Amino acid sequence: MSKKLSNKQFKQIVESASESIIVVDRNGIIIFVNHQVEHYFGYAQDELIDQHMVPLIKLYLKKLIKPCIEQNIPGKIGLFFMNRNIVE
């Protein structure tokens, strides 16, 4: 058995997760979201794909995150997001 996960296996794992998962490219553009994102954020998956992630980030974190995105700083970042019904 191959140690490498296929795209199908990866998608099955991510879709079965109880947490919201958002995958962005190096420029902060959303390239994948799982179904939990719809429940948490109130946006349909197709509304988020190809959009920038910054509008979803809580306002006080935007100043911290935006330079990282602009400079393409690699690594994993844990973020707190807002759903569409919350105004901060």
C-alpha positions in Angstrom: 0.0 0.0 0.0 1.3 3.4 -0.9 2.3 5.8 1.9 1.1 8.7 -0.1 -2.5 9.7 0.2 -4.4 10.1 -3.0 -6.4 13.4 -3.6 -9.6 11.4 -3.1 -8.4 10.0 0.2 -7.3 13.4 1.4 -10.6 15.0 0.4 -12.5 12.2 2.3 -10.5 12.9 5.4 -10.9 16.6 5.3 -14.6 16.5 4.5 -15.2 14.2 7.5 -13.4 16.6 9.9 -15.5 18.2 12.5 -13.5 21.5 12.2 -13.6 24.1 9.5 -10.7 23.7 7.1 -9.6 26.4 4.7 -6.7 25.9 2.4 -5.1 29.0 0.8 -2.3 29.4 -1.7 0.8 31.5 -1.2 -1.1 34.6 -2.0 -3.9 34.1 0.5 -6.4 33.0 -2.1 -8.8 30.3 -0.9 -8.4 27.2 -3.0 -10.3 24.7 -0.9 -12.9 24.6 2.0 -14.6 21.7 3.6 -18.3 21.5 4.3 -17.9 22.6 7.9 -16.9 26.0 6.6 -20.4 26.5 5.3 -21.9 25.8 8.7 -19.5 28.0 10.6 -19.1 31.0 8.3 -22.4 31.0 6.6 -20.9 31.1 3.1 -21.4 28.5 0.5 -18.1 26.8 -0.7 -18.4 28.3 -4.1 -18.6 31.8 -2.6 -15.2 31.4 -0.9 -13.2 29.6 -3.6 -10.9 32.0 -5.5 -11.5 34.8 -2.9 -8.9 36.3 -0.6 -8.9 35.1 3.0 -8.3 38.5 4.6 -12.0 39.5 4.7 -12.7 36.4 6.9 -10.0 37.2 9.5 -11.1 38.9 12.6 -10.3 42.6 12.4 -7.7 42.8 15.1 -5.6 40.1 13.4 -5.6 41.5 9.9 -2.7 43.9 10.7 -0.6 40.9 11.9 -1.5 38.5 9.1 -1.5 40.8 6.0 2.3 41.4 6.0 2.9 37.6 6.2 0.7 37.1 3.2 2.2 39.9 1.2 5.7 38.6 1.8 4.7 35.0 1.2 6.1 33.9 4.5 6.0 30.1 4.5 4.6 28.0 7.4 1.4 27.2 9.1 -0.7 29.9 10.9 -3.7 29.3 13.1 -6.3 32.0 12.7 -9.6 33.1 14.2 -12.2 34.0 11.6 -15.6 35.7 11.5 -18.7 34.4 10.0 -20.8 36.5 7.7 -23.3 37.5 10.4 -20.9 38.9 12.9 -19.8 42.6 12.7 -16.7 43.5 14.7 
